[in-house]
């Protein structure tokens, strides 16, 4: 499962959801979907903009955790 740590990086950079959404050119609703991990996909261009604004790498905001088999 992919874990989204966007909130953590935003807190480290002291940037609000409104400001980040504005700077990367997406709606706050779509940013919220990304932050909560409910999104099914992300465009590389959007990921690139996020990394540019937050001065980070994709691995700083995305992580992988193996799901336990039931």
N, CA and C atoms as an extended XYZ file, in Angstrom:
210
Properties=species:S:1:pos:R:3:atomname:S:1:resname:S:1:resid:I:1 pbc="F F F"
N         0.846       -1.164        0.000 N   UNK     1
C         0.000        0.000        0.000 CA  UNK     1
C         0.900        1.239        0.000 C   UNK     1
N         0.474        2.250       -0.712 N   UNK     2
C         1.214        3.507       -0.775 CA  UNK     2
C         0.729        4.420        0.353 C   UNK     2
N         1.670        4.946        1.111 N   UNK     3
C         1.372        5.878        2.200 CA  UNK     3
C         1.749        7.278        1.735 C   UNK     3
N         0.828        8.214        1.901 N   UNK     4
C         1.075        9.599        1.492 CA  UNK     4
C         1.393       10.431        2.731 C   UNK     4
N         2.590       10.984        2.767 N   UNK     5
C         3.043       11.810        3.896 CA  UNK     5
C         3.080       13.298        3.528 C   UNK     5
N         2.161       13.704        2.696 N   UNK     6
C         2.137       15.088        2.230 CA  UNK     6
C         1.920       16.062        3.384 C   UNK     6
N         1.046       15.708        4.327 N   UNK     7
C         0.795       16.573        5.493 CA  UNK     7
C         2.075       16.834        6.279 C   UNK     7
N         2.885       15.788        6.440 N   UNK     8
C         4.128       15.910        7.205 CA  UNK     8
C         5.070       16.907        6.530 C   UNK     8
N         5.230       16.760        5.222 N   UNK     9
C         6.139       17.659        4.496 CA  UNK     9
C         5.587       19.082        4.469 C   UNK     9
N         4.279       19.226        4.358 N   UNK    10
C         3.681       20.558        4.376 CA  UNK    10
C         3.918       21.227        5.731 C   UNK    10
N         3.805       20.471        6.802 N   UNK    11
C         4.043       21.016        8.143 CA  UNK    11
C         5.513       21.430        8.291 C   UNK    11
N         6.420       20.602        7.786 N   UNK    12
C         7.846       20.936        7.861 CA  UNK    12
C         8.161       22.221        7.108 C   UNK    12
N         7.468       22.426        6.002 N   UNK    13
C         7.711       23.620        5.164 CA  UNK    13
C         6.814       24.797        5.556 C   UNK    13
N         5.942       24.558        6.536 N   UNK    14
C         5.020       25.595        7.027 CA  UNK    14
C         4.210       26.220        5.881 C   UNK    14
N         3.542       25.353        5.114 N   UNK    15
C         2.720       25.815        3.996 CA  UNK    15
C         1.305       25.257        4.169 C   UNK    15
N         0.320       26.081        3.908 N   UNK    16
C        -1.080       25.665        4.061 CA  UNK    16
C        -1.560       24.927        2.815 C   UNK    16
N        -2.653       24.214        2.981 N   UNK    17
C        -3.256       23.517        1.839 CA  UNK    17
C        -3.656       24.507        0.762 C   UNK    17
N        -4.230       25.624        1.187 N   UNK    18
C        -4.651       26.647        0.229 CA  UNK    18
C        -3.458       27.148       -0.585 C   UNK    18
N        -2.363       27.461        0.097 N   UNK    19
C        -1.183       27.993       -0.576 CA  UNK    19
C        -0.562       26.966       -1.525 C   UNK    19
N        -0.457       25.709       -1.076 N   UNK    20
C         0.129       24.676       -1.927 CA  UNK    20
C        -0.740       24.433       -3.153 C   UNK    20
N        -2.046       24.304       -2.946 N   UNK    21
C        -2.959       24.083       -4.076 CA  UNK    21
C        -2.839       25.203       -5.095 C   UNK    21
N        -2.765       26.428       -4.616 N   UNK    22
C        -2.633       27.583       -5.502 CA  UNK    22
C        -1.320       27.537       -6.285 C   UNK    22
N        -0.235       27.216       -5.609 N   UNK    23
C         1.084       27.211       -6.254 CA  UNK    23
C         1.260       26.078       -7.266 C   UNK    23
N         0.577       24.942       -7.043 N   UNK    24
C         0.736       23.829       -7.986 CA  UNK    24
C        -0.401       23.763       -9.006 C   UNK    24
N        -1.412       24.613       -8.835 N   UNK    25
C        -2.461       24.721       -9.841 CA  UNK    25
C        -3.521       23.633       -9.791 C   UNK    25
N        -3.868       23.150       -8.584 N   UNK    26
C        -4.986       22.217       -8.453 CA  UNK    26
C        -5.951       22.757       -7.405 C   UNK    26
N        -7.132       22.182       -7.366 N   UNK    27
C        -8.125       22.643       -6.394 CA  UNK    27
C        -7.774       22.109       -5.014 C   UNK    27
N        -8.292       22.785       -3.997 N   UNK    28
C        -8.077       22.310       -2.626 CA  UNK    28
C        -8.729       20.946       -2.431 C   UNK    28
N        -9.842       20.706       -3.103 N   UNK    29
C       -10.518       19.412       -2.998 CA  UNK    29
C        -9.616       18.290       -3.518 C   UNK    29
N        -8.970       18.523       -4.662 N   UNK    30
C        -8.072       17.502       -5.214 CA  UNK    30
C        -6.834       17.325       -4.345 C   UNK    30
N        -6.336       18.414       -3.773 N   UNK    31
C        -5.198       18.307       -2.867 CA  UNK    31
C        -5.590       17.502       -1.629 C   UNK    31
N        -6.791       17.712       -1.133 N   UNK    32
C        -7.281       16.967        0.025 CA  UNK    32
C        -7.342       15.473       -0.281 C   UNK    32
N        -7.772       15.123       -1.474 N   UNK    33
C        -7.826       13.713       -1.887 CA  UNK    33
C        -6.419       13.115       -1.882 C   UNK    33
N        -5.448       13.870       -2.363 N   UNK    34
C        -4.054       13.401       -2.350 CA  UNK    34
C        -3.550       13.238       -0.920 C   UNK    34
N        -3.821       14.241       -0.077 N   UNK    35
C        -3.320       14.229        1.300 CA  UNK    35
C        -3.866       13.062        2.110 C   UNK    35
N        -5.109       12.693        1.866 N   UNK    36
C        -5.730       11.625        2.641 CA  UNK    36
C        -5.423       10.240        2.082 C   UNK    36
N        -4.736       10.195        0.948 N   UNK    37
C        -4.391        8.909        0.352 CA  UNK    37
C        -5.551        8.242       -0.363 C   UNK    37
N        -6.617        8.999       -0.615 N   UNK    38
C        -7.791        8.431       -1.266 CA  UNK    38
C        -7.701        8.486       -2.788 C   UNK    38
N        -6.701        9.179       -3.305 N   UNK    39
C        -6.525        9.266       -4.750 CA  UNK    39
C        -6.060        7.944       -5.322 C   UNK    39
N        -6.439        7.682       -6.543 N   UNK    40
C        -6.046        6.441       -7.211 CA  UNK    40
C        -4.803        6.644       -8.073 C   UNK    40
N        -4.488        7.902       -8.386 N   UNK    41
C        -3.348        8.187       -9.257 CA  UNK    41
C        -2.911        9.629       -9.047 C   UNK    41
N        -1.705        9.920       -9.486 N   UNK    42
C        -1.211       11.294       -9.483 CA  UNK    42
C        -0.389       11.482      -10.750 C   UNK    42
N        -0.599       12.578      -11.400 N   UNK    43
C         0.180       12.882      -12.601 CA  UNK    43
C         1.609       13.200      -12.184 C   UNK    43
N         2.552       12.758      -12.996 N   UNK    44
C         3.945       13.080      -12.712 CA  UNK    44
C         4.165       14.592      -12.714 C   UNK    44
N         3.442       15.307      -13.560 N   UNK    45
C         3.600       16.765      -13.604 CA  UNK    45
C         3.143       17.397      -12.286 C   UNK    45
N         2.078       16.861      -11.685 N   UNK    46
C         1.601       17.358      -10.393 CA  UNK    46
C         2.589       17.012       -9.297 C   UNK    46
N         3.094       15.793       -9.315 N   UNK    47
C         4.087       15.364       -8.332 CA  UNK    47
C         5.342       16.225       -8.439 C   UNK    47
N         5.745       16.529       -9.655 N   UNK    48
C         6.915       17.377       -9.873 CA  UNK    48
C         6.698       18.780       -9.292 C   UNK    48
N         5.520       19.344       -9.503 N   UNK    49
C         5.210       20.671       -8.965 CA  UNK    49
C         5.203       20.663       -7.443 C   UNK    49
N         4.628       19.614       -6.852 N   UNK    50
C         4.598       19.495       -5.392 CA  UNK    50
C         6.027       19.468       -4.858 C   UNK    50
N         6.860       18.643       -5.476 N   UNK    51
C         8.259       18.532       -5.029 CA  UNK    51
C         9.007       19.846       -5.207 C   UNK    51
N         8.721       20.552       -6.286 N   UNK    52
C         9.372       21.842       -6.525 CA  UNK    52
C         8.991       22.850       -5.445 C   UNK    52
N         7.701       22.958       -5.158 N   UNK    53
C         7.213       23.923       -4.173 CA  UNK    53
C         7.689       23.572       -2.767 C   UNK    53
N         7.659       22.272       -2.428 N   UNK    54
C         8.045       21.844       -1.075 CA  UNK    54
C         9.545       21.576       -0.951 C   UNK    54
N        10.267       21.705       -2.053 N   UNK    55
C        11.714       21.453       -2.068 CA  UNK    55
C        12.019       20.076       -1.467 C   UNK    55
N        11.425       19.053       -2.090 N   UNK    56
C        11.601       17.691       -1.597 CA  UNK    56
C        11.683       16.721       -2.770 C   UNK    56
N        11.826       15.457       -2.452 N   UNK    57
C        11.841       14.393       -3.447 CA  UNK    57
C        10.559       13.582       -3.296 C   UNK    57
N        10.139       12.859       -4.354 N   UNK    58
C         8.916       12.055       -4.241 CA  UNK    58
C         8.936       11.108       -3.040 C   UNK    58
N        10.090       10.558       -2.711 N   UNK    59
C        10.203        9.652       -1.573 CA  UNK    59
C         9.973       10.319       -0.231 C   UNK    59
N        10.033       11.649       -0.207 N   UNK    60
C         9.756       12.379        1.030 CA  UNK    60
C         8.263       12.429        1.334 C   UNK    60
N         7.442       12.277        0.294 N   UNK    61
C         5.995       12.360        0.506 CA  UNK    61
C         5.257       11.059        0.218 C   UNK    61
N         5.919       10.127       -0.470 N   UNK    62
C         5.312        8.835       -0.779 CA  UNK    62
C         6.142        7.717       -0.167 C   UNK    62
N         5.452        6.758        0.430 N   UNK    63
C         6.129        5.624        1.042 CA  UNK    63
C         5.356        4.360        0.677 C   UNK    63
N         5.996        3.222        0.813 N   UNK    64
C         5.361        1.939        0.532 CA  UNK    64
C         5.373        1.067        1.770 C   UNK    64
N         4.235        0.463        2.056 N   UNK    65
C         4.137       -0.465        3.168 CA  UNK    65
C         3.447       -1.732        2.668 C   UNK    65
N         4.106       -2.852        2.884 N   UNK    66
C         3.539       -4.128        2.429 CA  UNK    66
C         2.294       -4.438        3.244 C   UNK    66
N         1.225       -4.811        2.533 N   UNK    67
C        -0.032       -5.161        3.207 CA  UNK    67
C         0.062       -6.572        3.746 C   UNK    67
N        -0.493       -6.757        4.937 N   UNK    68
C        -0.528       -8.086        5.528 CA  UNK    68
C        -1.624       -8.903        4.869 C   UNK    68
N        -1.305      -10.163        4.559 N   UNK    69
C        -2.310      -11.047        3.961 CA  UNK    69
C        -3.253      -11.540        5.031 C   UNK    69
N        -4.518      -11.603        4.683 N   UNK    70
C        -5.538      -12.029        5.652 CA  UNK    70
C        -5.734      -13.520        5.623 C   UNK    70
